[in-house]
Amino acid sequence: MTEFLIHSERCFIDQGFLEATLHIKNHKIHDIYEGYHVIEKVPFLDYENLIVMPGIIDAHVHINDPGREDWEGFDTATKAAAIGGITTLIEMPLNASPVTTNVKAFKLKQEASKDKLHVNCGFYGGIIPSNKNDIEDLINEGIFGIKGFLAHSGIDEFPNISKLDLEAIAPMLKKHNIPLLLHCELTDNHVPEITNSKSYQEYLHSRPQHWETNAIDLAIDIQKRFDIKVHIVHLSASEGIKQIKQHKQETNKLTVETCPHYLYFDAETIPDESPIYKCAPPIREKTNNDTLWNFLLDDGFNFLASDHSPAPPERKQLESGDFFKAWGGISGLQFSLPVLYSEGKRRGLSAEKLILLLTKKPAEFLGLDDKKGVLAVGFDADITVWDNAQEFQITEDAIQHKHKATPYLNETVFGKVIHTFVNGVQVVENSNLKTLQQGKLLLKDK
């Protein structure tokens, strides 16, 4: 169908729910009618009291293609995204091989995505110590931001950077108004000696909060001195909130995200020998995560993102149970909405606020807010339809990722995605994939 109507008693329009009918035509939202509205000979989809909202935008995803597509790949990642109600994602410069640190590698990544995009996909470029001369070319090619690690990334091809490296590229980022995304951990030797590599508590203590807070201080210093956009990815340390809040009062160029796993799991309930939960920075204690929730409820986070970072079971050391040898990353792209909605419901997070954190807010960060992130006339018809009252268990059969191992397996959650539309085409119907290859490759407008 190139033209059809979607009706719901709960369309999320203008930051609230109302009964409305969306007129979809030529891949865009052509018109919006308040209430129930039919047009002769135009197909009509009545979703009654299901929530109809903008498609979710996940601004932090690792797909690992090309080169490590055995870890995930564009095909399975974007199928999982579609089933999860995600219509747009932005892919990180690692852990593909080659990493996206120059234009040649960027073009290889775009080629690898050909005929495999079931949702829209854009890309970040990466900063490493040896590629300062490639940054402006990457920006000109259409990347959405530059990502760097202040600690070892986990793969040698993407080494961590120093303050000097950031100072070297800051003028280019300022010139093009492109954000710098930082993995904020600064490693040191002030950590306990490892005596049991299968202990989660030992892994947690090996990456202390001060690693994050020290890195956040560096990030804020760079932002201040060069007046550039700086984004702190996956905040897990609540001790960093104070300095973030203080600096946010001085500028709107400092932004911060957190991820579902930091809000859903607590360190006290993670068993030993279970590196399926390993990520960096780590999932911290309940009191820490309660503070993250308070910051979220107080509008502290700019948006939420999955930081989906999958790996084969052997890389996750699922048999050995060794946290220190295991790949650090959580597989969860498909489940952000129900996980966040379920825990948010318990914490007092309204569906309205959650939707904004998953749609409009990341669109604003990415500069896509003139075409995505809200239900408005002229915007792309990226639409997610879900049942917030439906409870379901996450089972292996439902998982679209290449590997089924995830800490969310067997969790019971609320908020099932029923239908997903990408660019005005229904890609998910009744929670099953319907139409493939409807995603577009996104490049940042110059």
C-alpha positions as CSV (number, residue, x, y, z in Angstrom):
1,M,0.0,0.0,0.0
2,T,1.3,3.4,-0.9
3,E,-1.7,5.1,0.7
4,F,-3.6,4.1,3.8
5,L,-5.1,5.4,7.0
6,I,-4.1,4.4,10.6
7,H,-6.6,5.1,13.4
8,S,-6.1,4.7,17.1
9,E,-7.7,6.1,20.3
10,R,-4.2,6.7,21.5
11,C,-2.0,8.3,18.9
12,F,1.0,10.1,20.5
13,I,0.8,13.6,19.0
14,D,2.2,16.8,20.4
15,Q,3.6,15.0,23.5
16,G,0.3,13.4,24.5
17,F,-2.3,10.8,23.6
18,L,-5.4,11.6,21.6
19,E,-7.8,9.8,19.2
20,A,-6.6,10.5,15.7
21,T,-6.4,9.1,12.2
22,L,-3.1,9.3,10.3
23,H,-3.2,9.6,6.5
24,I,-0.1,7.9,5.0
25,K,0.7,8.7,1.4
26,N,3.9,8.3,-0.6
27,H,5.9,7.2,2.5
28,K,5.1,10.3,4.5
29,I,2.4,11.4,6.9
30,H,0.2,13.3,4.5
31,D,-2.4,14.5,7.0
32,I,-3.6,14.0,10.6
33,Y,-7.3,14.1,11.4
34,E,-8.6,14.3,15.0
35,G,-10.8,11.4,15.8
36,Y,-12.1,8.7,13.6
37,H,-11.8,9.6,9.9
38,V,-12.3,7.5,6.7
39,I,-11.6,8.4,3.1
40,E,-13.4,6.5,0.3
41,K,-11.3,3.8,-1.3
42,V,-8.4,4.4,1.0
43,P,-7.4,1.3,3.1
44,F,-8.2,1.8,6.8
45,L,-6.3,0.2,9.6
46,D,-8.1,0.5,12.9
47,Y,-5.8,-0.2,15.9
48,E,-8.5,0.8,18.5
49,N,-6.7,1.4,21.8
50,L,-3.2,0.3,20.9
51,I,-0.6,3.0,21.2
52,V,0.4,4.5,17.9
53,M,3.7,6.5,18.2
54,P,6.7,7.6,16.1
55,G,9.2,4.8,15.3
56,I,11.8,4.4,17.9
57,I,15.3,5.9,17.2
58,D,18.2,4.0,18.7
59,A,21.3,6.3,18.5
60,H,23.8,3.7,19.9
61,V,24.1,0.3,18.2
62,H,27.0,-2.0,17.3
63,I,26.3,-4.2,14.3
64,N,29.9,-5.4,13.6
65,D,29.5,-5.6,9.8
66,P,31.6,-6.0,7.7
67,G,34.3,-8.3,9.1
68,R,32.6,-9.5,12.2
69,E,29.1,-10.3,10.8
70,D,29.4,-13.7,12.7
71,W,28.8,-11.5,15.8
72,E,25.6,-9.9,14.3
73,G,25.4,-8.3,10.9
74,F,23.0,-5.8,9.3
75,D,20.4,-8.4,8.3
76,T,19.7,-9.9,11.8
77,A,20.2,-6.6,13.7
78,T,17.7,-4.6,11.6
79,K,15.2,-7.5,11.7
80,A,15.5,-7.5,15.5
81,A,15.1,-3.7,15.5
82,A,12.0,-3.8,13.4
83,I,10.4,-6.4,15.7
84,G,11.3,-4.2,18.6
85,G,9.6,-1.1,17.1
86,I,12.9,0.6,16.1
87,T,12.6,2.2,12.8
88,T,16.0,4.1,12.8
89,L,19.3,3.2,14.3
90,I,22.8,4.8,14.2
91,E,25.7,2.3,14.1
92,M,29.0,2.7,15.9
93,P,32.4,2.7,14.2
94,L,33.4,-0.5,16.0
95,N,33.3,-3.5,16.0
96,A,33.3,-3.9,12.3
97,S,36.6,-4.8,10.6
98,P,37.9,-2.5,9.3
99,V,36.7,0.0,11.9
100,T,35.1,3.2,10.5
101,T,38.0,5.5,10.9
102,N,38.5,6.7,7.3
103,V,36.4,7.2,4.2
104,K,37.4,3.9,2.6
105,A,36.2,1.9,5.6
106,F,33.0,4.0,5.7
107,K,32.3,3.1,2.1
108,L,32.9,-0.6,2.8
109,K,30.4,-0.4,5.6
110,Q,27.8,1.2,3.4
111,E,28.4,-1.5,0.8
112,A,28.1,-4.2,3.5
113,S,24.6,-2.9,4.4
114,K,23.3,-3.1,0.9
115,D,20.0,-5.1,0.6
116,K,20.2,-5.9,4.4
117,L,18.5,-2.8,5.9
118,H,15.1,-3.6,7.2
119,V,15.0,-0.3,9.2
120,N,16.8,3.0,8.5
121,C,20.5,3.1,9.4
122,G,23.1,5.9,9.8
123,F,26.6,5.8,11.0
124,Y,29.2,7.4,13.3
125,G,32.9,7.7,12.5
126,G,35.7,7.0,15.0
127,I,38.7,8.8,16.4
128,I,41.8,6.9,17.2
129,P,45.4,8.3,17.7
130,S,46.4,7.8,14.1
131,N,43.5,9.2,12.1
132,K,43.2,12.9,12.9
133,N,43.6,13.7,9.2
134,D,40.6,11.5,8.3
135,I,38.0,13.2,10.6
136,E,36.9,16.0,8.3
137,D,36.6,13.7,5.4
138,L,34.3,11.4,7.4
139,I,32.2,14.4,8.4
140,N,31.9,15.5,4.8
141,E,30.8,11.9,3.8
142,G,27.8,12.1,6.2
143,I,28.6,10.6,9.5
144,F,26.4,11.7,12.4
145,G,29.2,12.1,15.0
146,I,32.7,11.1,16.0
147,K,33.1,8.4,18.7
148,G,36.1,7.9,20.8
149,F,37.2,5.7,23.8
150,L,39.1,7.0,26.7
151,A,39.8,3.4,27.8
152,H,40.7,0.3,25.8
153,S,37.7,-0.5,23.5
154,G,38.1,-4.2,23.6
155,I,39.6,-4.5,20.1
156,D,43.1,-3.4,19.2
157,E,42.1,-1.8,15.9
158,F,40.2,0.9,17.8
159,P,42.8,2.1,20.4
160,N,41.8,4.7,23.0
161,I,42.6,8.3,22.6
162,S,44.2,11.0,24.8
163,K,43.3,14.5,25.7
164,L,45.8,15.7,23.0
165,D,43.9,13.7,20.4
166,L,40.6,15.4,21.3
167,E,42.2,18.8,21.3
168,A,43.5,18.1,17.8
169,I,40.1,17.4,16.3
170,A,37.9,19.7,18.4
171,P,38.3,22.7,15.9
172,M,37.0,20.4,13.1
173,L,34.0,19.3,15.2
174,K,33.3,22.9,16.1
175,K,33.5,24.0,12.4
176,H,30.9,21.4,11.3
177,N,28.8,21.4,14.5
178,I,29.3,17.6,14.8
179,P,29.1,15.9,18.2
180,L,31.9,14.1,19.9
181,L,30.7,10.9,21.6
182,L,32.9,9.6,24.4
183,H,33.1,6.3,26.2
184,C,33.9,7.9,29.6
185,E,36.3,5.6,31.5
186,L,39.8,6.7,32.4
187,T,41.7,3.6,33.6
188,D,44.2,3.6,36.5
189,N,45.8,1.1,38.9
190,H,43.6,2.0,41.9
191,V,41.6,-1.2,41.7
192,P,41.7,-4.4,43.8
193,E,43.8,-7.4,42.8
194,I,41.8,-10.0,40.9
195,T,41.5,-13.3,42.9
196,N,38.4,-14.9,41.2
197,S,37.8,-14.0,37.6
198,K,34.4,-15.6,37.7
199,S,33.1,-13.3,40.4
200,Y,30.8,-10.5,39.3
201,Q,31.7,-8.4,42.3
202,E,35.3,-8.6,41.4
203,Y,34.6,-7.5,37.9
204,L,32.4,-4.6,39.1
205,H,35.1,-3.4,41.5
206,S,37.7,-3.6,38.7
207,R,35.9,-0.7,36.9
208,P,35.2,1.7,39.7
209,Q,33.0,4.8,39.5
210,H,36.0,7.2,39.6
211,W,37.0,5.9,36.2
212,E,33.8,7.4,34.9
213,T,33.9,10.6,36.9
214,N,37.5,11.4,35.9
215,A,36.7,10.9,32.3
216,I,33.6,13.0,32.6
217,D,35.7,15.8,34.0
218,L,37.9,15.5,30.9
219,A,34.9,15.6,28.6
220,I,33.5,18.7,30.3
221,D,36.9,20.4,30.0
222,I,37.1,19.7,26.3
223,Q,33.5,21.0,25.8
224,K,34.2,24.2,27.7
225,R,37.4,25.1,26.0
226,F,36.4,24.4,22.5
227,D,32.6,25.0,22.8
228,I,31.8,21.8,20.9
229,K,28.9,19.3,21.3
230,V,30.1,16.5,23.7
231,H,27.9,13.5,24.3
232,I,28.6,11.0,27.2
233,V,27.5,7.6,26.1
234,H,26.1,4.9,28.5
235,L,26.4,6.6,31.9
236,S,26.5,4.0,34.6
237,A,28.1,5.8,37.5
238,S,25.7,7.9,39.5
239,E,28.6,9.8,41.0
240,G,29.0,11.5,37.6
241,I,25.5,13.0,37.8
242,K,26.5,16.0,40.0
243,Q,29.1,17.3,37.6
244,I,26.9,16.7,34.5
245,K,24.0,18.5,36.1
246,Q,26.2,21.5,37.0
247,H,27.7,21.8,33.5
248,K,24.3,21.4,31.8
249,Q,23.2,24.6,33.6
250,E,25.9,26.4,31.7
251,T,25.5,24.9,28.2
252,N,23.1,22.8,26.1
253,K,26.1,21.3,24.3
254,L,26.7,18.6,26.9
255,T,24.4,15.6,26.5
256,V,24.2,12.2,28.2
257,E,22.4,8.9,27.7
258,T,22.0,5.7,29.6
259,C,20.9,2.2,28.6
260,P,18.2,-0.2,29.6
261,H,20.5,-2.7,31.3
262,Y,21.7,-0.1,33.8
263,L,18.1,0.6,34.7
264,Y,16.8,-2.9,34.7
265,F,19.5,-5.1,36.4
266,D,21.3,-4.6,39.6
267,A,24.8,-5.9,40.6
268,E,23.5,-7.6,43.7
269,T,21.3,-10.0,41.6
270,I,24.0,-10.9,39.0
271,P,25.3,-14.4,39.7
272,D,28.9,-15.4,39.5
273,E,30.0,-17.2,36.3
274,S,27.5,-15.3,34.2
275,P,29.3,-13.0,31.8
276,I,26.2,-12.7,29.7
277,Y,25.8,-9.6,32.0
278,K,29.2,-8.2,31.3
279,C,29.4,-4.7,29.8
280,A,31.7,-1.7,30.2
281,P,31.1,0.3,32.2
282,P,29.5,-2.3,34.4
283,I,26.0,-2.7,35.7
284,R,26.3,-1.3,39.2
285,E,24.6,-1.6,42.6
286,K,20.9,-1.0,43.3
287,T,21.4,2.2,45.2
288,N,23.5,3.5,42.2
289,N,20.8,2.6,39.7
290,D,18.1,4.1,41.9
291,T,19.9,7.4,41.5
292,L,20.1,6.9,37.7
293,W,16.3,6.5,37.8
294,N,15.9,9.6,39.8
295,F,18.0,11.5,37.3
296,L,15.9,10.1,34.4
297,L,12.6,11.0,36.1
298,D,14.0,14.5,36.7
299,D,14.7,14.9,32.9
300,G,18.5,14.5,33.3
301,F,19.1,12.1,30.4
302,N,18.8,13.5,26.9
303,F,17.7,10.2,25.5
304,L,17.9,6.4,26.0
305,A,19.8,4.0,23.8
306,S,20.5,0.2,23.8
307,D,24.3,0.1,23.3
308,H,23.5,-3.2,21.6
309,S,26.9,-5.0,21.5
310,P,26.5,-8.7,20.7
311,A,29.1,-11.5,20.4
312,P,29.1,-15.2,19.8
313,P,28.7,-17.4,22.9
314,E,32.4,-18.4,22.9
315,R,33.4,-14.7,22.9
316,K,31.0,-14.2,25.9
317,Q,32.8,-17.0,27.7
318,L,29.4,-18.5,28.5
319,E,30.9,-21.9,29.2
320,S,33.9,-20.8,31.2
321,G,32.1,-18.1,33.2
322,D,35.2,-15.9,33.1
323,F,34.2,-12.2,33.4
324,F,37.6,-10.9,32.6
325,K,38.1,-12.9,29.4
326,A,34.5,-12.4,28.2
327,W,33.5,-9.8,25.6
328,G,31.9,-6.8,27.3
329,G,28.6,-6.0,25.7
330,I,24.8,-6.5,26.2
331,S,22.6,-7.9,23.4
332,G,19.3,-6.2,23.7
333,L,18.4,-4.1,20.7
334,Q,15.0,-5.9,20.2
335,F,13.9,-5.3,23.8
336,S,14.5,-1.7,24.7
337,L,10.8,-0.7,24.7
338,P,9.3,-3.4,26.8
339,V,12.2,-3.5,29.3
340,L,12.1,0.3,29.8
341,Y,8.4,0.4,29.9
342,S,8.1,-2.5,32.4
343,E,10.7,-1.1,34.9
344,G,9.5,2.5,34.2
345,K,5.9,1.5,35.1
346,R,7.2,0.3,38.5
347,R,9.2,3.5,39.0
348,G,6.6,6.1,38.0
349,L,7.8,6.8,34.5
350,S,4.9,7.8,32.3
351,A,4.5,6.3,28.9
352,E,4.6,9.8,27.4
353,K,8.0,10.6,28.9
354,L,9.4,7.3,27.8
355,I,8.2,7.7,24.2
356,L,9.9,11.2,24.0
357,L,13.2,9.6,25.3
358,L,13.0,7.0,22.5
359,T,11.8,9.1,19.6
360,K,11.8,12.9,19.6
361,K,14.8,13.4,21.9
362,P,17.3,11.2,19.9
363,A,16.0,12.7,16.7
364,E,16.9,16.1,18.0
365,F,20.4,14.9,19.0
366,L,21.0,13.5,15.5
367,G,19.6,16.5,13.6
368,L,16.8,14.3,12.2
369,D,14.0,16.3,14.0
370,D,12.9,17.9,10.7
371,K,11.7,14.5,9.4
372,K,11.6,11.9,12.2
373,G,10.8,11.4,15.8
374,V,7.2,12.8,15.9
375,L,3.9,12.1,14.2
376,A,3.5,15.3,12.1
377,V,2.4,16.2,8.6
378,G,5.3,16.0,6.2
379,F,7.4,13.7,8.4
380,D,8.5,10.2,7.4
381,A,5.9,7.5,8.1
382,D,8.1,5.6,10.6
383,I,5.5,4.3,13.1
384,T,5.4,1.9,16.0
385,V,2.2,0.3,17.2
386,W,2.3,-1.5,20.6
387,D,0.2,-2.8,23.4
388,N,1.3,-1.5,26.7
389,A,-1.1,-3.8,28.6
390,Q,0.2,-7.1,27.0
391,E,2.5,-9.1,29.2
392,F,4.9,-11.6,27.5
393,Q,8.0,-13.7,28.2
394,I,11.1,-13.1,26.1
395,T,11.8,-16.5,24.6
396,E,14.5,-17.8,22.2
397,D,12.0,-18.4,19.5
398,A,11.1,-14.7,19.4
399,I,14.7,-13.4,19.3
400,Q,15.7,-12.2,15.8
401,H,19.4,-11.6,16.7
402,K,22.0,-13.9,15.2
403,H,22.8,-15.2,18.7
404,K,20.0,-15.9,21.2
405,A,22.1,-15.3,24.3
406,T,20.9,-12.2,26.2
407,P,20.4,-11.3,29.8
408,Y,16.8,-10.6,29.0
409,L,16.1,-14.2,28.0
410,N,13.1,-15.5,30.0
411,E,12.3,-12.1,31.5
412,T,8.6,-11.3,31.7
413,V,7.8,-7.8,30.5
414,F,4.9,-5.5,29.5
415,G,4.6,-3.7,26.2
416,K,4.6,-5.8,23.1
417,V,5.2,-4.3,19.7
418,I,2.4,-5.4,17.3
419,H,3.1,-3.5,14.1
420,T,6.0,-1.5,12.7
421,F,6.1,0.8,9.7
422,V,9.3,2.0,8.0
423,N,9.0,4.8,5.4
424,G,5.3,4.1,5.1
425,V,5.7,0.3,4.5
426,Q,4.5,-2.2,7.1
427,V,7.5,-4.3,8.0
428,V,6.0,-6.0,11.1
429,E,2.4,-7.2,11.3
430,N,1.0,-8.9,14.4
431,S,4.6,-9.1,15.8
432,N,5.9,-11.0,12.8
433,L,8.2,-9.8,10.0
434,K,6.1,-9.0,6.9
435,T,8.1,-6.9,4.4
436,L,11.9,-6.8,4.3
437,Q,14.5,-4.3,2.9
438,Q,12.5,-1.2,3.5
439,G,15.2,0.7,5.4
440,K,17.1,3.5,4.0
441,L,20.8,4.4,4.4
442,L,21.0,7.7,6.2
443,L,23.7,10.3,5.7
444,K,23.9,13.5,7.8
445,D,22.8,16.5,5.8
446,K,25.6,18.9,5.0
